[in-house]
Amino acid sequence: MEHHKAKILLYTDTHRTGGAENHMLSLAKFLDNKKFWVGVACSKHASLDNWCKKIQDAGIPVFRLNVKHKHDPRHFFGLRKIIRNEHIDLLHIHAWNPASGRYGFLAALSQKLQHLVTEHDPFALPPFKNWLKKKLMKNIQAVIAVSEENRNLLISLYPHLEQKIHAIHNGIDTTWFESQLLSFSRSDREEYKKDIFETDESTPIIIAVAELHPRKGLVYLLDAARILAEKKKKFKIIIVGDGHQRKELENFIENVKLEPYVELLGKRSDIPYLLKASDVFVLPSMHEAFGLVLLEAMMAELPVIATSRGGVPEIITHGESGILIEPRNSQAIANAIENLIDDPEMAKKISKAGQKRAREKFDLKRMVEETEDLYSKILS
């Protein structure tokens, strides 16, 4: 007789993909299928179609909920039905912001189902939402924070849950990432610079991969471009990603006459190649819960510049595996870029140390194993 596999359902009420959804995809694909049956529940929003296809291609069942947005009560009824029909043992809610996932908590409570939550980007909520969140989390089995800094923040917000809050760092599939770049040659790099970045081989490429949202601090990167352009530096900034701040960034580029220096590439699926064809990576966020994209840049052997907020200092050791700066500081970004461009030896040393750190400390296998251990602990 086959040993009973614990049935885990991963759930999100998001309508877009980002770091939290990449995390879910990794978990779904790499959890030990001898121990766990895994399913994923999410909305029918068209922007999730490609993400869902990747999950299904890995042989994981996906349940699409017919809902309009995160406040739609049909989340509750749809989830409850899946929990009953599939005989789910554990619901793993992925909260992409602290006010999300409420119907997941309610569905679990209504079915007396064991449940846990990963808080991908925690912050203090307004009084009513905070009261509601505390109510919803009253009977939770565990809370996962993606960094130690986030764990400390969650303990300050929910001190009564301290013993249940665990830090499990995000991880990257280093083997897959390296395999993507195995065949990326020097001529591929030149081709990317010419055709995608519309520049020549001798122009240093500064790349940022982020949602176009004010919290990502991209306007400070653009202002750093203005400073470097005024100093007649040779460079080009490539911003990969989309979001509602696009128009504002386009206006800034136009007003400051940065068109020759900046390109907004939009959303792309060839991130490993774009990174490998670049020279410096910048993440100028106001706050970054973890910063999974930093690990991708480090694996592509790029020297990284990032703000010393959230979980970022747990990834980067300043001056060794990257450069840490204060947020909202265009001059600091410009100085760091200039130093790396002008000192290729230092840039190479930092990028080598960064890749080593990403490979040794943040491999996906460790993240998955720690999550499995937590699942087993809850289920036993």
Number of C-alpha atoms within 10 A of each C-alpha: 3 4 7 10 14 19 17 23 26 22 24 24 25 22 15 15 15 15 17 22 19 15 19 19 19 19 21 26 18 16 19 15 12 10 14 17 19 24 22 22 21 22 25 17 17 11 13 17 15 11 17 23 13 13 20 16 11 13 13 18 17 18 18 18 19 14 17 14 15 18 14 12 13 17 27 20 14 20 24 20 12 16 21 11 9 12 13 20 17 22 24 24 26 25 22 22 16 19 17 19 24 22 25 27 26 18 21 25 18 11 11 10 18 19 26 27 23 24 25 24 19 21 15 13 15 9 9 8 13 16 11 14 19 14 11 18 20 13 17 17 20 23 23 23 27 27 26 18 18 25 22 17 17 22 16 13 17 15 13 12 19 16 10 14 24 23 17 20 23 25 23 24 17 21 12 9 15 14 10 15 15 8 9 14 12 11 9 14 17 17 17 20 21 13 10 14 22 13 19 14 14 10 16 21 26 24 25 27 25 24 21 23 18 17 13 20 21 26 21 21 26 23 20 21 27 20 17 20 18 9 9 9 14 14 22 23 24 22 23 20 18 17 13 11 14 17 11 14 18 15 11 16 22 11 10 12 13 19 14 13 19 21 19 19 14 16 15 11 8 9 18 17 16 22 25 21 27 25 24 25 27 26 25 29 26 18 18 21 22 26 22 23 18 26 27 22 28 27 27 28 26 30 28 29 26 26 25 21 21 22 23 23 18 14 22 25 16 15 12 16 25 25 22 23 19 15 20 17 16 23 18 19 30 20 14 21 26 15 13 21 21 11 10 12 11 16 22 16 16 25 25 19 19 28 21 16 20 23 19 11 14 20 19 20 17 17 22 23 16 15 17 17 11 18 20 13 11 14 13 6
